Amino acid sequence: MNKIGWIGTGVLGSAVVTRLMEAGFDVSVYNRSVEKAEALGAPVAASPKELAAACDVLFLCVKGEAAAEALLFDPETGVVAGGREGLVLVDTSTVSPAFAVSLHDRLLEAGIRYLEAPVSGGREGALKGTMGMVIAGDEAAVEAVRPVLAGFTAKLHYVGAPGKAQLMKVLNNLAESVHMLAAAEVISIGLKAGIELETLHTALSSMRGYSTYMGVLFNRLLEPNDTVSTSLAVRLKDLGLAQAVAEQYDVSIPMGALAQQLFKLSAQQSGLEVDQTECIKLLLN
């Protein structure tokens, strides 16, 4: 797996590509907005077809199933049009489990081995090489790409058949959403009660109620910046997927539904493309 291709150089994709290049991997890229791809300093392909024809392993990192469908199956420019027998495609996007199974089956017919491999850890985790990943699909293909995955992940969990990795990611994202809003409530009460932010952070971080996403929110409040790690648009997409999965299995998710409404309110207030931590403004304003 010497030649790596990467499709999708948004916030997450560009961070992973940067990490892989720093680790010495030979990476070429494609992005619909050419300027974002060129800014990375890697060779830029003219189309997914061209990139697939030149690579041993190809990564996909895009928002939405419609985008993936077009990039993979466009008869003129898509990956399938240029993919050669034995190509491994690693999809780091978050999509529905059913769509992941569909991609696996259709790509297998074209001789392409599809691995669903949604990641967790955001831009910061990608740059540090500390991302977590759940991965599903052909186990031999997983082993073949493991050295590349080790370039930007610290934890890799193989979970079996197609659809299982996306299911795990949907569940994780539902938990993240609820935890973020719970943390916002706690911190907002503390601040309005007159406790200093640093004191809240120090004290709560030693208690059992502290969570990873409380830490994410504290970090943004203690060191404010405009970098978008996970946008409200992505958070709402994730919650939509969680709602669909819950309905499929006839499970009620009242906290997930409330989280969806609160993030929608936050997006109405601040816009879809701001960082998800902006949700705390609902409570502090």
N, C-alpha and C positions, 0 to 999 in steps of 0.2 A: 504494500500500500504506500508507494513512494510519492505518487502524484495525487494531490488533494484538490478538490474543487469545492467552492462554497457559494451557494445561491442565497442571497438575502443579507445585505450588509447594513441593516438597521442598527439600533442601539446594541442589541445582544450580539448579532452576527459580526459586527465590526470589532467588538471586544474579543470574541473568540478567535477571529482571524489574526488580530494583533498578537494574541497570546501564542498561537501556533507558529507564526512567523518568527517571533522572538525565540521560540524553542527550536528553530532550525528546520521546520517543515516547509516543503515546497507547495505553496498554496496559490491557486488562481481563483478568481472570483467572477461572479455575475450579479448585477443588481439592475432593476428596472430604471432607477435613477443613477445614471452613469457616474455623476459627480461623487456620490457617496462611495462608490467602488474605487474610483481613481484615487481618492484621498488616502486610501490604505497603503498605497505603494506596491500592491501586488499586481501581477498581470491580470488584465480584465478581458474576459471573453465577450464576444459580440452577441451570444445567445446561449441559453441553457443547452441547446443541442451541441454547440461547439465545445462547451465546457465538458459535457458528459463524454464526448468522443476522446478527450485528452486525459481523462482521470481514471484512477484506480478506485477511489472512493469519493463519493459526492455527498455533500451535506446540504440540507434544505432547512432554511430558517426564515419563514415568512408568516405573515398574519393572515389567517383566514383560509378556509378550505377552497374557495373559488380561486384564490391566487395560486395555491398548490396545484390545483387541477390544470390551470392554464400553463404553468411552468413545466409541468411534467408531460402533459399529453397534447399540447398544441402540435398538429401534424407537420408543421413547417419548422418550428423553432424549439419544440419541447425536448425534454431529456430523453424520452423514449425514442424520438427520431434520431438521436445521436448516440444513445447508450449502447455499449457493446456487451456481448455476452460475459457475464461474471461481474459486471459493475455492482458495487455495493452502494446503496443510497441510504444515508442516515438522516432521518427526519427529526430535527430537534424542535420543530414547531409543536404547539399544543392544539390538537384537533379532537374531534369526537372519536371515541373508540370504534364506532361503526365505520367511520370514514377511514381510519387507519387500516382496518381489516380489508376494506375495499381497495385501498392503494396497494397493500401487500399482494392481494390476489391478481390485480391487473398488471402490476409490474413484474410479478413472477412469470406471467405469460409472455412478457417481453424479454425474459432472461435476466432481469435485474433483481437482485436480492434487496428487499426493503426491510429496514430496521426502524422501528419507531423508538425515538430516544429523547423524549422531552426532558428539559433540564431545569434545574432550580439553583438559584444563587444570584441571579441578576448580573448586570454589567460588572459590578465589583468582583463577584465570584469568578467571572470569566477571566478578567484581567489578572487575578491572583492565581488562577488554576485550581480553585477550590470548589468548583461547582459540583452539585450532586446530579446524578442521572439515573433514571429508570429506563431499561431497554428491553424490548421484546422482539421476537422474530427468530430467524435461523441462528442457532447457537454457534455453528461454525463460522458464520459471517461475523458474529459478535467478537469471537476470538481473533479473527483476522484484523479487525479495526481497533482492537483494544489498545495497541500502542499509540494510535493517534488520539483516541479518547482520553488517554492518560495525560495528554498534553494540556488539557484544560479542565479535567475533572479530578476530584479527590475521592469521590465515592461513586461506584458504579454497581447498580443492582439489576441483575438479570431476572425478569419476572415471567418469562415463558412465552406463551402463544400470542400472536398478533391481537391487538386490542387491549391487552393487559397493562402495558406501560402507560397508555393514554388514560386508562381508567384510574391508575394510581395518581397520575398527574392532576386529573380533574379533582380527585378527592383532596389532594394536597392544596390545590388552589382554593378550594372551598374553605379549608381550615385557615389558610393564610388570610383570606378576606375577613372572616369572623374575628380572628385574632387581632388584625389591624384595627378594626373598629372598637373592639373591647379595650385595646391599649389606648386609643384616642379618648375614650370615655374616662378611663382612670387618670390619665395625665391631665386632662382638662379640669377635672374636679380638683386635683392637687394644686394646679397652678392658680385656679380661681380662689382656692382657699388660702393662698398666700405662701405656699411652699415653693422654694426656689427650684428651678429646673434641675440644676446639678444635684441638689439634695434628693429630689425625687428619684433621679437616675441611680444614685449611689445606694439609696435605701432599697428601692424596689428590685434592683438587680441581685440582691442577696436573698430575696424572698421567693416562695414557691409560685406565686402568681406571675412572676416574670416569664416572658416568652420571647422567642426569636423576633417576632414582629413588634413587640414592645421595644426591643433593641433597635430595630430598623427605624422606628418612629423617633426614639430618643436621639439616634445619630443624626437624623435630619434636622431636629430642633436644636441640637447643641452645635452643629456645624452646618448652618443653612447654606444651600446652593441650589442652582437651577437645573442640575443634571437630572435627567429622567431615567430612573432605573426600571420601574414598571409603571406605565401610564394608566390613567383611569380608564382609557379605552380598552386596554388589555385586561384590566381587572374586570370590567363589565363583560367582556367576551368570555372570560373564564367562568364567571358566575352563570352566564347563559348556558354554557356547556354543563355545568354542575346541575342546573335545574333540569335540563333534558335527561341527564343520566338518572337523576332521582325519580323523575316521572316514569322512565323505562322500568325501574325496579319497584315502583309504587311505594316510594319512601317520601314522607313529608319532610321538608327542610325549612322550618319557619325562620331559623336564624340566617340561613342562606338567602331566603327571600327578603328578609329585612335588610341584610347587607347589600343586596342588589339595589334596593330602593335608596338606601343611604348613599351609595356610590353614585347613583344616578343624580341625586340632589347635588352632590359634590361636583360632578361634571357640569351640571347646569350653572353652578356658581363660578367654577374656575376654568372650565373647558376640558375637553377630552384628553388633550395631549400633555397635560401636566402630570407630575409624579403622583402616585396614589396616596402619598403621605399628606397631600393637600386636604384629605378628608377631615383632618382635625380642625380645619377652619369652620366646619359646620357647628362645632361645639364651642370654639373659642370666640367667635364673632358675637 
